[in-house]
Amino acid sequence: MPADRQSRLRGISLALCPLCSINSTDPLRRKPGRRLMTGFLIKRVLQAVFVIVAVTLLVSYAVRLTGDPALMLSQGSGSVTEQDLANIRQALGLNRPFHEQYLSYMQGLLHGDFGRSFMGGTSVAKLIGDALPATLMLAFTSLIFSILISLPLGIQAAIKRGKATDQAIRILSLVGLSFPNFWLALMLVLLLSITFPLLPPSGWSGPASLILPSLTMAIILSATNIRLVRTTMLETLSAQYIMVARSKGLKERVVLYKHALRNCAIPLITYLGLQFGGLIGGIVVIEMVFNWPGLGTLAFDAISGRDYPVLQGTVTVLATVIVLVNLIVDIAYGIVDPRIRTR
């Protein structure tokens, strides 16, 4: 291809592709871009800190609506007087005003101290430290499985628009949306652990125990992700810069995965970050079905026992994880699309 034609095509593609034109290597643009990125990061970090503080305040108040721990601790002790309950509340520090309890909790939180469980006096930080890795492993494995399932299927549905492949993939995604996660979990256990004893049904006995709960969450997540990938890819493939890329003689795989997929990555990354919150919420149910030793099971036991410190610490950690993941997502699509840094 003549050099002047290549130059014209490059100019057209830069004009038509918003990300290509912004990601110019012009040295004059580098310093302003760095300043924009620094301001963008500072704003997002401050927003994340504010959200975490607001969540701790809300959680600290909300957990006190679950019931009186003194009543739970006094069960099985025979006749209990009001004075006995007052003594228990005093020993637990529940007789102080709410703002004093909250400030005490925040002071401990700044030093990594979540307090001690009402049931047995075990350190809450130790309980969370034992359960958090299992929950994070399950969450990120489910997310990775979902991406591996939804990206190729969504792209194939977009490429084969209106054909049998597209119709079949859309029907499968609709079926996946119709499944409650607990029902799907039970069906997978029945099929792959009882009818065909291929995988462990519950608990943790090795890496194989991760497959069933992760696959359950991945199927539920992929049902929505496939439709999102298909929609964004259809919009991107109709853009003029894709026709320019094809006119250069680029292979179809390069056009799809380097140009088209990158330019439709913004809504995908955004949605995956938002989806992570729902994923954490769904994991609580999945952990109960599979008896998974994570934060969901820990929180459920804390609710049953009115264990304020454990429930407060568990929800605070889960909320912090969700906020941090969304902060990483904000930074990621600020890098992918520099226009977002100015917003």
WOVEN-V983899 format. One line per field, one symbol per residue. phi: phi as a letter, one per 20 degrees, with the letter a starting at -180 (. if undefined). burial: # if it has 24 or more other C-alpha atoms within 12 Angstrom, else .. Layout:
# WOVEN-V983899
phi->???
burial->???
This chain:
# WOVEN-V983899
phi->.gfffffffffffffeefffffefeggfeffgffffffffffffffffffffffffffffffffeepefffffefndmfceffffffffffeneeefgffffffffffffdmdencffeomfffffffffefgfffffffffffgfffeffffffffffegneffffffffffffffeeffffffffffffeddfcfecffamccpgfffffffffffffffgefffffffffffffeffffffffffnfffffffeeeffffdfgfffgfffffffffffffgfffffelefdffffffffffeleggffffffffffffffffffffgffefffcffffee
burial->........#...#...####.#..........#...#..##..#...#..###.###.###.##...#######..........#......###......##..##......#######....##.###.##.##########.###.###########......#..##.##..#..#.##.######..#......#####.....##########################.##.#.#####.........##..###################.#########################.##################################.##..
